[in-house]
Amino acid sequence: MYDLTKFTLRDMVECGLALHQMGEGAANMEQTSNRIIKYLYEHLIARQTGEKSCALIRCFKTHAYGELDAHRREYARSILGDEVPSPTMQCLTLLATAGEKSQWNSMEASAAHKAIPLKTEELVEQSPMISQLIRQFGLNISTVVEPDPNLLLEFEQKTFNVFYLPDAKDSPYIPAQDSFVIPFGIKSVLGFGALLPSGNLFAIIMFLKVQIPRSTAEMFSTLALNVKAALLPFVGGAVFEGASPSAACGNSQSISGHTTREIQQLKSQVATLTQLLNVSEKSTLTQSDRLEQTIEQLSQTLASLQATQSQLIQSEKMAALGQLVAGIAHEINTPLGAIRSSAGNMTKFLSQTLEQLPALFQSLSPEQAENFWQLLHRSSEEKLILSAKEERQFKRALIRQLEAEVIDNASPIADSLVDMRIYREIDRFLPLLKHHNSKFILEIAYKLSGVQRGVETINTATDLASKVVFALKTYARYDRSGVMKLANIIDGIETVLTLYQSQLKKGVEVMRNYSELPMLLCYPDELHQVWNNLIQNALQAMNNQGTLILEAVLVEQQVKIGITDSGPGIPEEIKFQIFEPFFTTKPPGEGTGLGLDIVKKIVEKHRGTIAFKSQPGRTTFNVFLPIKPN
């Protein structure tokens, strides 16, 4: 499932792989288009509500009037009135549809859009949405109305723009404002597509109930290439359900035409793959630039914190943050190091692979090319992470199978397959491994799968760094409005825990006992300080070695937060002093003695209470906060 309001590079890659496979086993282009449209309709959702993001989504393709079935020709002719259509007149033909209303899921019920004649540029101009879509794609209307075969090679190398309307309401390009846009809550419109080798244009148009940023819309120019790859096998073949490609005039002509079409499709596949790799490389560089900016911003933030630490020491909250700076820097630098390494490897793999792709595909038959795609798909789908022992076991099994098939260099081939996370069921790939150029084929496959692994590493590391940065910003912020707000108490505790990840890794087992709690009316930023002081005291009491138990439960009309450590306990003779200001058991310079005093004042400000129980091996601080403070 993909949330268009938070559409990531990982989402684009994952969705693209799925769309690429939609043509497998399909009988014609219409069937493939229906799979693509249904996949997008079902998988584009708003994560917060679970509702589908598309009110309506449709796939169109331009098609010569003379090649349409009788029903579609009749509809196109009815629009033209007395004008006589020529067999070569292009018609924008509906291939697939899905949407909220039942009639939007039926081709028969969508009669008004079955075949829209594009006889002249003037006629196209009369349809604002179609003319704007063509222009935003980066095409001239004349290119669509009268495809020029001499320009097709140029367009095959081009990645098209997207049709993007951020605000659908009152847009002059979206008709039926009162009957469609407003009642169905259409917020924005997104279209994407490309030219096929036949010169026909395909376009997918999504009418969305969410507003999406331009950065998300632009990612769909890459997905257009994935859709194109799924439709390519049917160019010159069966397009519509129940139809078959036109018969050739003679046997020799049929063979020649079939060979020419295969060569054309192969060239188009190579061009499409090259475009996808170029986009991937540009995306990697863009991501690297953003990460470098983040690194610079974080470096400035850390430098500022360190430069002003002597001034911030008077604030208990900032003093605690100052003690965490080194740990936070480590938690940020670790994923950033992984990102730099992965980005470098991806750039290296792409630069080495792009020039070799045409030679590779020229050496493969269509069936072998399909096996090559399946090899990459299997590598990207496998999520199982194995231990070194398990990898050795799978490698030995692969070597035995390869040797049984009399395949040379069984050991290095098994090494590469295991590195690509292909551990078993390799029968389908044996023809590739027996190919006279198998070493070159496997080398290219390994490098391309390495790009996918690099994307996964970057996404994981980015998520980790973002989590730390979010926790840092949330903790460091201070709301001076003095207004209580509804907040999730557990989120606040987890934010503080994120800042202490470096200390927790030293040997602290964290146990959570969280119940489902209502939102609490409180001062969130001040409660962050409560959880910070109590967790910091617990970790210091255990010397960062032991068990930390966190509890959040509902007790009558109060939320009870318990923080327990397995430290030596609080000596009996000082228990009555621990909430006094400036009382501390820490060595000089390590504590202000204000931590628990501040905690008590903040809790009382919330009309709550704090109590503790302590014995050797177990100390618990319980904070009770009313759900609705007076």
VEXKEMAR-578406 format. One line per 10 residues: number of its first residue (from 1); their letters; for each residue z, x, y of C-alpha. Coordinates in nm, 2 decimals. Each point is the difference from the previous one (the first is absolute). Example, Ala and Ser with C-alpha at 12.3 -4.5 7.8 and 13.67 -1.06 7.14 Angstrom:
1 = as = 0.78:1.23:-0.45 ~ -0.07:0.14:0.34
***
This chain:
1 = mydltkftlr = 0.00:0.00:0.00 ~ -0.09:0.13:0.35 ~ 0.16:-0.10:0.33 ~ -0.28:0.03:0.27 ~ 0.26:0.03:0.27 ~ 0.12:0.32:-0.17 ~ -0.31:0.12:-0.18 ~ 0.03:0.36:-0.10 ~ -0.23:0.28:-0.11 ~ 0.14:-0.04:-0.35
11 = dmvecglalh = -0.08:-0.38:0.01 ~ -0.36:0.08:0.11 ~ -0.04:0.25:-0.29 ~ 0.16:-0.23:-0.26 ~ -0.20:-0.31:0.12 ~ -0.32:0.20:0.01 ~ 0.04:0.12:-0.36 ~ 0.05:-0.36:-0.11 ~ -0.31:-0.13:0.20 ~ -0.21:0.28:-0.14
21 = qmgegaanme = 0.06:-0.13:-0.36 ~ -0.09:-0.36:0.07 ~ -0.35:0.03:-0.13 ~ 0.10:0.11:-0.35 ~ -0.12:-0.26:-0.25 ~ -0.15:-0.23:0.26 ~ -0.33:-0.17:-0.06 ~ -0.12:-0.01:0.35 ~ 0.08:0.07:0.37 ~ 0.13:-0.35:0.06
31 = qtsnriikyl = 0.26:0.04:-0.28 ~ 0.11:0.34:0.14 ~ 0.03:-0.14:0.35 ~ 0.22:-0.29:-0.13 ~ 0.23:0.26:-0.17 ~ 0.02:0.20:0.33 ~ 0.07:-0.31:0.22 ~ 0.27:-0.14:-0.24 ~ 0.17:0.34:-0.03 ~ 0.02:0.04:0.38
41 = yehliarqtg = 0.11:-0.36:0.05 ~ 0.28:0.03:-0.26 ~ 0.12:0.35:0.09 ~ 0.00:0.00:0.38 ~ 0.34:-0.16:0.08 ~ 0.28:0.00:0.26 ~ 0.28:0.17:-0.19 ~ 0.28:-0.16:0.19 ~ -0.11:-0.35:-0.09 ~ -0.22:0.06:-0.30
51 = ekscalircf = -0.28:-0.22:0.16 ~ -0.36:0.10:-0.03 ~ -0.14:0.16:0.31 ~ -0.35:-0.15:-0.02 ~ -0.06:-0.36:0.08 ~ -0.36:0.05:-0.10 ~ -0.20:0.29:-0.13 ~ -0.37:0.01:-0.08 ~ -0.27:0.24:-0.12 ~ -0.36:-0.02:0.13
61 = kthaygelda = -0.32:0.19:-0.07 ~ -0.33:-0.01:0.16 ~ -0.28:-0.11:-0.24 ~ -0.37:-0.06:0.03 ~ -0.08:-0.37:0.02 ~ -0.26:0.03:-0.28 ~ 0.25:0.13:-0.24 ~ 0.25:-0.28:0.05 ~ 0.04:-0.28:-0.25 ~ -0.14:-0.34:0.09
71 = hrreyarsil = 0.33:-0.15:0.12 ~ 0.07:0.29:0.24 ~ -0.37:0.00:0.12 ~ 0.03:-0.38:0.07 ~ 0.32:0.05:0.21 ~ -0.15:0.29:0.20 ~ -0.32:-0.20:0.06 ~ 0.21:-0.30:0.13 ~ 0.15:0.22:0.27 ~ -0.34:0.12:0.12
81 = gdevpsptmq = -0.13:-0.36:0.04 ~ -0.38:0.00:0.05 ~ -0.03:0.38:-0.01 ~ -0.16:0.14:-0.32 ~ 0.21:0.29:-0.15 ~ -0.18:0.31:-0.14 ~ 0.09:0.14:-0.34 ~ 0.14:0.31:0.16 ~ 0.22:-0.18:0.26 ~ 0.36:0.13:-0.04
91 = cltllatage = 0.28:-0.26:-0.07 ~ 0.37:0.07:0.03 ~ 0.10:-0.13:-0.34 ~ 0.35:-0.09:-0.11 ~ 0.10:0.19:-0.32 ~ 0.37:-0.08:-0.03 ~ 0.28:-0.20:0.17 ~ 0.37:-0.05:-0.02 ~ 0.25:-0.17:0.22 ~ 0.29:-0.25:0.05
101 = ksqwnsmeas = -0.21:-0.32:-0.02 ~ -0.14:-0.10:-0.34 ~ -0.35:-0.02:0.13 ~ 0.02:0.35:0.13 ~ 0.02:0.12:-0.36 ~ -0.32:-0.16:-0.11 ~ -0.36:0.12:0.07 ~ -0.13:-0.36:-0.03 ~ 0.26:-0.13:0.25 ~ -0.09:0.27:0.25
111 = aahkaiplkt = -0.35:-0.13:0.05 ~ -0.01:0.06:0.37 ~ 0.00:0.38:-0.05 ~ -0.21:0.04:-0.32 ~ -0.31:0.16:0.16 ~ -0.02:0.05:0.38 ~ -0.36:0.10:0.10 ~ -0.03:0.31:0.22 ~ -0.36:-0.06:0.09 ~ 0.00:0.16:0.34
121 = eelveqspmi = 0.23:0.20:0.23 ~ 0.01:-0.29:0.23 ~ 0.12:-0.24:-0.28 ~ 0.27:0.25:-0.10 ~ 0.12:0.02:0.37 ~ 0.07:-0.37:-0.02 ~ 0.27:0.07:-0.25 ~ 0.27:0.20:0.20 ~ 0.20:0.11:-0.30 ~ -0.29:0.13:-0.21
131 = sqlirqfgln = -0.16:0.18:0.30 ~ 0.34:0.16:0.09 ~ 0.07:0.10:-0.36 ~ -0.34:0.18:-0.02 ~ 0.06:0.18:0.33 ~ 0.36:0.10:-0.08 ~ -0.12:0.14:-0.33 ~ -0.21:0.24:0.21 ~ -0.34:-0.16:-0.09 ~ -0.29:-0.15:0.20
141 = istvvepdpn = -0.07:-0.36:-0.07 ~ -0.36:0.10:-0.07 ~ 0.11:0.23:-0.28 ~ 0.15:-0.30:-0.18 ~ -0.27:-0.25:0.08 ~ -0.28:0.24:-0.10 ~ 0.13:0.28:-0.22 ~ -0.20:0.32:0.04 ~ -0.03:0.20:-0.33 ~ -0.06:0.32:0.20
151 = lllefeqktf = 0.35:-0.02:0.15 ~ 0.19:-0.08:-0.32 ~ 0.07:0.37:-0.09 ~ 0.15:0.05:0.35 ~ 0.23:-0.31:-0.04 ~ 0.10:0.11:-0.35 ~ 0.18:0.29:0.15 ~ 0.18:-0.21:0.26 ~ 0.35:-0.15:-0.01 ~ -0.01:-0.33:0.19
161 = nvfylpdakd = 0.25:-0.13:0.25 ~ 0.20:-0.31:-0.05 ~ -0.02:-0.35:0.16 ~ 0.34:-0.03:0.16 ~ 0.13:-0.28:0.22 ~ 0.37:0.05:0.07 ~ 0.04:-0.34:0.16 ~ -0.19:-0.28:-0.17 ~ 0.13:-0.28:0.23 ~ -0.23:-0.07:0.29
171 = spyipaqdsf = -0.25:0.27:-0.13 ~ -0.36:-0.09:0.09 ~ -0.10:0.15:-0.33 ~ 0.20:-0.23:-0.22 ~ -0.12:-0.36:-0.01 ~ 0.20:-0.31:-0.10 ~ 0.30:0.09:0.20 ~ 0.15:-0.35:-0.01 ~ -0.09:-0.08:-0.36 ~ 0.06:0.34:-0.16
181 = vipfgiksvl = 0.16:0.28:0.21 ~ 0.29:-0.19:0.15 ~ 0.10:-0.23:-0.29 ~ -0.01:0.28:-0.26 ~ 0.17:0.25:0.22 ~ -0.28:0.26:0.01 ~ 0.13:0.30:0.19 ~ -0.27:0.26:-0.05 ~ -0.33:0.05:-0.18 ~ -0.11:0.31:-0.19
191 = gfgallpsgn = -0.34:0.06:-0.16 ~ -0.13:0.31:-0.18 ~ -0.32:0.09:-0.19 ~ -0.30:0.23:-0.03 ~ -0.37:0.01:-0.08 ~ -0.11:0.01:-0.37 ~ -0.29:0.22:-0.11 ~ -0.22:-0.31:0.00 ~ 0.05:-0.03:0.37 ~ 0.21:-0.31:-0.03
201 = lfaiimflkv = 0.33:-0.02:0.19 ~ 0.32:-0.12:-0.17 ~ 0.31:-0.10:0.20 ~ 0.34:-0.12:-0.09 ~ 0.17:-0.21:0.28 ~ 0.37:-0.08:-0.01 ~ 0.16:-0.26:0.23 ~ 0.37:0.12:0.02 ~ 0.32:-0.18:0.07 ~ 0.15:0.33:0.12
211 = qiprstaemf = -0.08:0.24:0.28 ~ -0.10:0.34:-0.10 ~ -0.03:0.33:0.20 ~ -0.33:0.17:0.04 ~ 0.11:0.29:-0.21 ~ 0.03:-0.24:-0.30 ~ -0.33:-0.16:0.07 ~ -0.18:0.34:0.01 ~ 0.13:0.08:-0.35 ~ -0.22:-0.28:-0.13
221 = stlalnvkaa = -0.31:0.20:0.08 ~ 0.10:0.22:-0.29 ~ 0.06:-0.30:-0.22 ~ -0.35:-0.11:0.08 ~ -0.12:0.31:-0.19 ~ 0.21:-0.10:-0.30 ~ -0.15:-0.35:0.00 ~ -0.35:0.15:0.04 ~ 0.06:0.22:-0.31 ~ 0.10:-0.31:-0.20
231 = llpfvggavf = -0.32:-0.19:0.11 ~ -0.25:0.29:-0.04 ~ -0.07:-0.06:-0.38 ~ -0.14:-0.34:0.09 ~ -0.24:0.11:0.27 ~ -0.35:-0.10:-0.12 ~ 0.16:-0.19:-0.29 ~ 0.18:-0.33:-0.05 ~ 0.15:-0.12:0.32 ~ 0.09:-0.37:-0.05
241 = egaspsaacg = 0.18:-0.18:-0.28 ~ -0.25:-0.14:-0.25 ~ -0.29:0.21:0.14 ~ -0.16:0.31:-0.14 ~ -0.20:0.28:0.17 ~ -0.37:-0.05:0.05 ~ -0.20:0.11:-0.30 ~ -0.23:0.30:0.04 ~ -0.37:-0.04:-0.01 ~ -0.06:0.24:-0.29
251 = nsqsisghtt = 0.18:0.22:-0.25 ~ -0.08:0.33:0.17 ~ 0.08:-0.15:0.34 ~ 0.33:-0.14:-0.13 ~ 0.10:0.34:-0.14 ~ -0.11:0.17:0.32 ~ 0.18:-0.26:0.22 ~ 0.31:0.02:-0.21 ~ 0.01:0.38:0.03 ~ -0.07:-0.01:0.37
261 = reiqqlksqv = 0.29:-0.26:0.05 ~ 0.24:0.22:-0.20 ~ -0.09:0.31:0.21 ~ 0.04:-0.20:0.31 ~ 0.34:-0.13:-0.11 ~ 0.11:0.35:-0.10 ~ -0.09:0.14:0.34 ~ 0.18:-0.29:0.16 ~ 0.31:0.06:-0.22 ~ 0.00:0.37:0.10
271 = atltqllnvs = -0.04:-0.09:0.37 ~ 0.28:-0.26:-0.03 ~ 0.23:0.24:-0.18 ~ -0.07:0.27:0.26 ~ 0.09:-0.25:0.28 ~ 0.32:-0.09:-0.18 ~ 0.10:0.37:-0.03 ~ -0.08:0.06:0.36 ~ 0.21:-0.29:0.10 ~ 0.28:0.12:-0.22
281 = ekstltqsdr = -0.02:0.35:0.15 ~ 0.01:-0.15:0.36 ~ 0.29:-0.22:-0.10 ~ 0.19:0.30:-0.13 ~ -0.06:0.19:0.32 ~ 0.11:-0.30:0.21 ~ 0.31:-0.04:-0.21 ~ 0.07:0.37:0.04 ~ -0.04:-0.03:0.38 ~ 0.25:-0.29:0.01
291 = leqtieqlsq = 0.24:0.20:-0.22 ~ -0.03:0.30:0.23 ~ 0.08:-0.22:0.29 ~ 0.30:-0.14:-0.19 ~ 0.11:0.36:-0.08 ~ -0.03:0.09:0.37 ~ 0.20:-0.31:0.11 ~ 0.27:0.06:-0.26 ~ 0.02:0.37:0.09 ~ 0.05:-0.10:0.37
301 = tlaslqatqs = 0.26:-0.26:-0.11 ~ 0.19:0.25:-0.21 ~ -0.02:0.27:0.27 ~ 0.13:-0.25:0.26 ~ 0.29:-0.10:-0.23 ~ 0.09:0.37:-0.06 ~ -0.03:0.09:0.38 ~ 0.23:-0.28:0.10 ~ 0.25:0.01:-0.28 ~ 0.28:0.15:0.21
311 = qliqsekmaa = -0.03:-0.30:0.24 ~ -0.03:-0.26:-0.27 ~ 0.32:0.12:-0.18 ~ 0.20:-0.22:0.23 ~ -0.16:-0.30:-0.17 ~ 0.12:-0.04:-0.35 ~ -0.33:-0.16:-0.11 ~ -0.21:0.29:0.14 ~ 0.25:0.25:-0.13 ~ -0.05:-0.13:-0.35
321 = lgqlvagiah = -0.38:0.01:0.05 ~ 0.02:0.36:0.12 ~ 0.17:0.09:-0.33 ~ -0.29:-0.17:-0.19 ~ -0.28:0.17:0.18 ~ -0.05:0.28:-0.25 ~ 0.00:-0.24:-0.29 ~ -0.24:-0.24:0.17 ~ -0.24:0.29:0.09 ~ 0.00:0.10:-0.37
331 = eintplgair = -0.07:-0.36:-0.11 ~ -0.29:-0.02:0.24 ~ -0.15:0.35:-0.06 ~ -0.01:-0.04:-0.38 ~ -0.25:-0.30:0.00 ~ -0.19:0.16:0.29 ~ -0.05:0.31:-0.21 ~ -0.13:-0.21:-0.29 ~ -0.24:-0.17:0.24 ~ -0.14:0.32:0.15
341 = ssagnmtkfl = -0.06:0.14:-0.36 ~ -0.17:-0.32:-0.12 ~ -0.22:-0.03:0.31 ~ -0.11:0.36:-0.04 ~ -0.08:-0.05:-0.37 ~ -0.19:-0.32:0.08 ~ -0.21:0.16:0.27 ~ -0.08:0.29:-0.23 ~ -0.10:-0.22:-0.29 ~ -0.22:-0.22:0.22
351 = sqtleqlpal = -0.18:0.30:0.16 ~ -0.07:0.15:-0.35 ~ -0.11:-0.33:-0.15 ~ -0.23:-0.17:0.25 ~ -0.29:0.25:-0.03 ~ 0.02:-0.02:-0.39 ~ -0.01:-0.38:-0.04 ~ -0.38:-0.05:0.03 ~ -0.06:0.26:-0.27 ~ 0.26:-0.16:-0.22
361 = fqslspeqae = -0.14:-0.35:0.01 ~ -0.36:0.12:-0.05 ~ 0.11:0.16:-0.33 ~ 0.16:-0.32:-0.12 ~ -0.16:-0.31:-0.16 ~ 0.11:-0.34:0.14 ~ 0.23:-0.05:-0.30 ~ 0.15:0.35:0.05 ~ 0.05:-0.07:0.37 ~ 0.19:-0.32:-0.08
371 = nfwqllhrss = 0.22:0.20:-0.25 ~ 0.07:0.25:0.28 ~ 0.12:-0.29:0.23 ~ 0.22:-0.12:-0.28 ~ 0.15:0.34:-0.05 ~ 0.10:0.01:0.37 ~ 0.12:-0.36:-0.01 ~ 0.22:0.08:-0.31 ~ 0.15:0.30:0.18 ~ 0.08:-0.20:0.32
381 = eeklilsake = 0.15:-0.29:-0.20 ~ 0.24:0.21:-0.22 ~ 0.35:0.00:0.17 ~ 0.20:0.14:-0.30 ~ 0.18:0.32:0.09 ~ 0.06:0.22:-0.31 ~ 0.25:0.28:-0.07 ~ -0.14:0.34:-0.08 ~ 0.08:-0.06:-0.37 ~ -0.19:-0.32:0.00
391 = erqfkralir = -0.30:0.15:0.17 ~ -0.01:0.28:-0.26 ~ 0.01:-0.26:-0.28 ~ -0.29:-0.19:0.15 ~ -0.19:0.32:0.07 ~ 0.03:0.10:-0.37 ~ -0.12:-0.34:-0.11 ~ -0.30:0.02:0.24 ~ -0.09:0.35:-0.13 ~ 0.00:-0.13:-0.36
401 = qleaevidna = -0.23:-0.29:0.10 ~ -0.24:0.22:0.20 ~ -0.02:0.26:-0.28 ~ -0.07:-0.28:-0.25 ~ -0.29:-0.10:0.22 ~ -0.12:0.37:-0.01 ~ 0.04:0.03:0.38 ~ 0.03:0.36:0.13 ~ 0.28:0.11:0.23 ~ 0.23:-0.28:-0.13
411 = spiadslvdm = 0.31:0.16:0.15 ~ -0.11:0.03:0.37 ~ -0.16:-0.35:-0.02 ~ 0.33:-0.14:-0.13 ~ 0.18:0.17:0.28 ~ -0.23:-0.16:0.26 ~ 0.03:-0.35:-0.16 ~ 0.38:0.02:0.00 ~ 0.00:0.12:0.36 ~ -0.21:-0.31:0.08
421 = riyreidrfl = 0.26:-0.22:-0.18 ~ -0.24:-0.09:-0.28 ~ 0.21:0.03:-0.31 ~ -0.17:-0.21:-0.26 ~ -0.29:-0.23:-0.10 ~ -0.27:0.24:0.11 ~ -0.27:-0.12:-0.24 ~ -0.20:-0.16:0.28 ~ -0.01:0.34:0.18 ~ -0.11:0.21:-0.29
431 = pllkhhnskf = -0.38:-0.02:0.10 ~ 0.10:0.16:0.33 ~ 0.20:0.27:-0.17 ~ -0.28:0.07:-0.24 ~ -0.26:0.02:0.29 ~ -0.16:0.34:0.04 ~ 0.14:0.01:0.35 ~ 0.35:-0.13:-0.10 ~ 0.19:0.28:0.18 ~ -0.16:-0.09:0.33
441 = ileiayklsg = 0.05:-0.37:-0.05 ~ 0.37:0.04:-0.08 ~ 0.05:0.23:0.29 ~ -0.14:-0.26:0.25 ~ 0.20:-0.28:-0.16 ~ 0.32:0.22:0.02 ~ -0.05:0.07:0.37 ~ -0.07:-0.37:0.08 ~ 0.31:-0.11:-0.19 ~ 0.19:0.26:0.20
451 = vqrgvetint = -0.09:-0.18:0.32 ~ 0.15:-0.32:-0.13 ~ 0.32:0.19:-0.11 ~ 0.01:0.16:0.34 ~ -0.01:-0.35:0.17 ~ 0.28:-0.12:-0.22 ~ 0.21:0.31:0.09 ~ -0.07:-0.05:0.38 ~ 0.09:-0.37:-0.02 ~ 0.33:0.07:-0.19
461 = atdlaskvvf = 0.10:0.28:0.24 ~ -0.10:-0.20:0.31 ~ 0.22:-0.29:-0.12 ~ 0.29:0.24:-0.06 ~ -0.03:0.16:0.34 ~ -0.05:-0.34:0.17 ~ 0.32:-0.13:-0.16 ~ 0.20:0.30:0.13 ~ -0.15:-0.03:0.35 ~ 0.07:-0.38:0.01
471 = alktyarydr = 0.36:0.06:-0.11 ~ 0.04:0.27:0.27 ~ -0.14:-0.23:0.27 ~ 0.20:-0.30:-0.11 ~ 0.32:0.20:-0.01 ~ -0.06:0.19:0.33 ~ -0.09:-0.32:0.19 ~ 0.28:-0.17:0.20 ~ -0.04:-0.35:0.13 ~ 0.17:-0.03:0.34
481 = sgvmklanii = -0.07:-0.37:0.05 ~ 0.34:-0.10:-0.14 ~ -0.16:-0.30:-0.19 ~ 0.08:-0.06:-0.36 ~ -0.30:-0.03:-0.23 ~ -0.07:-0.11:-0.36 ~ -0.03:0.30:-0.23 ~ -0.01:0.09:-0.37 ~ 0.32:0.19:-0.07 ~ -0.13:0.16:-0.32
491 = dgietvltly = -0.31:0.14:0.19 ~ 0.24:0.17:0.24 ~ 0.20:0.16:-0.28 ~ -0.33:0.12:-0.16 ~ -0.12:0.14:0.33 ~ 0.31:0.22:0.02 ~ -0.04:0.11:-0.36 ~ -0.35:0.12:0.07 ~ 0.13:0.24:0.26 ~ 0.24:0.14:-0.26
501 = qsqlkkgvev = -0.26:0.06:-0.27 ~ 0.03:0.38:0.03 ~ 0.38:-0.02:-0.07 ~ -0.03:-0.26:-0.27 ~ -0.24:0.22:-0.20 ~ 0.27:0.27:-0.03 ~ 0.18:-0.20:-0.27 ~ 0.09:-0.34:0.11 ~ -0.06:-0.30:-0.22 ~ -0.05:-0.32:0.21
511 = mrnyselpml = 0.09:-0.33:-0.16 ~ -0.10:-0.32:0.18 ~ 0.15:-0.35:-0.05 ~ -0.19:-0.22:0.24 ~ 0.00:-0.38:0.01 ~ -0.24:-0.22:0.18 ~ 0.15:-0.03:0.35 ~ -0.09:-0.22:0.30 ~ -0.12:0.16:0.33 ~ 0.31:0.10:0.20
521 = lcypdelhqv = 0.04:-0.06:0.37 ~ 0.12:0.35:0.12 ~ -0.07:0.31:0.21 ~ -0.23:0.18:-0.25 ~ 0.00:0.34:0.17 ~ 0.39:0.01:0.02 ~ 0.03:-0.09:-0.37 ~ -0.23:0.29:-0.08 ~ 0.27:0.22:0.14 ~ 0.26:-0.17:-0.22
531 = wnnliqnalq = -0.20:0.07:-0.32 ~ -0.08:0.35:0.11 ~ 0.36:0.10:0.06 ~ 0.13:-0.15:-0.32 ~ -0.28:0.15:-0.22 ~ 0.03:0.33:0.17 ~ 0.38:0.01:-0.06 ~ -0.06:-0.10:-0.36 ~ -0.25:0.28:-0.06 ~ 0.22:0.26:0.17
541 = amnnqgtlil = 0.30:-0.11:-0.20 ~ -0.20:0.06:-0.32 ~ -0.15:0.32:0.13 ~ -0.34:-0.16:-0.08 ~ 0.08:-0.01:-0.37 ~ 0.10:-0.32:-0.17 ~ -0.06:-0.38:0.00 ~ -0.07:-0.22:0.31 ~ 0.03:-0.37:-0.06 ~ -0.14:-0.25:0.25
551 = eavlveqqvk = 0.09:-0.37:-0.02 ~ -0.13:-0.29:0.21 ~ 0.11:-0.34:-0.10 ~ 0.08:-0.34:0.15 ~ 0.37:-0.10:0.00 ~ 0.04:-0.36:0.13 ~ -0.13:0.01:0.36 ~ 0.01:0.38:0.02 ~ -0.22:0.29:-0.10 ~ 0.20:0.27:-0.18
561 = igitdsgpgi = -0.13:0.36:0.01 ~ 0.17:0.24:-0.23 ~ -0.06:0.38:0.01 ~ 0.18:0.19:-0.29 ~ 0.00:0.38:-0.07 ~ 0.14:0.20:-0.29 ~ 0.17:0.26:0.22 ~ 0.36:0.12:-0.03 ~ 0.13:-0.30:0.20 ~ 0.20:-0.03:0.33
571 = peeikfqife = 0.35:0.16:-0.01 ~ 0.27:-0.26:0.02 ~ 0.17:0.16:0.30 ~ -0.30:-0.03:0.23 ~ -0.13:-0.35:-0.10 ~ 0.16:-0.17:0.30 ~ -0.17:0.25:0.24 ~ -0.36:-0.01:-0.11 ~ -0.11:-0.26:0.26 ~ 0.17:0.17:0.29
581 = pffttkppge = -0.23:0.16:0.26 ~ -0.04:0.38:-0.02 ~ 0.18:0.02:-0.34 ~ -0.20:0.21:-0.24 ~ 0.06:0.20:-0.32 ~ -0.31:0.21:0.06 ~ 0.01:0.37:0.12 ~ -0.03:0.05:0.37 ~ -0.36:-0.05:0.13 ~ -0.10:-0.22:-0.29
591 = gtglgldivk = 0.13:-0.33:0.11 ~ 0.10:-0.19:0.32 ~ 0.25:-0.23:-0.17 ~ -0.18:-0.30:0.15 ~ -0.21:-0.11:-0.30 ~ 0.23:-0.26:-0.16 ~ 0.14:-0.10:0.34 ~ -0.36:-0.09:0.11 ~ -0.06:-0.18:-0.33 ~ 0.32:-0.21:0.04
601 = kivekhrgti = -0.10:-0.10:0.36 ~ -0.35:-0.09:-0.09 ~ 0.12:-0.22:-0.30 ~ 0.26:-0.17:0.22 ~ -0.27:-0.06:0.27 ~ -0.18:-0.20:-0.28 ~ 0.32:-0.20:-0.06 ~ 0.03:0.18:-0.33 ~ 0.26:0.21:-0.19 ~ 0.00:0.33:-0.18
611 = afksqpgrtt = 0.24:0.11:-0.27 ~ 0.01:0.28:-0.26 ~ 0.15:0.08:-0.34 ~ 0.04:0.36:-0.12 ~ 0.11:0.19:-0.30 ~ -0.11:0.33:-0.15 ~ -0.36:-0.04:-0.12 ~ -0.07:-0.33:0.18 ~ 0.02:-0.10:0.37 ~ -0.15:-0.32:0.12
621 = fnvflpikpn = -0.05:-0.12:0.36 ~ -0.07:-0.38:0.02 ~ -0.15:-0.15:0.32 ~ 0.01:-0.38:0.04 ~ -0.24:-0.16:0.25 ~ -0.02:-0.37:0.07 ~ -0.34:-0.16:-0.04 ~ 0.04:-0.19:0.33 ~ 0.23:0.19:0.23 ~ 0.15:-0.20:0.28
***
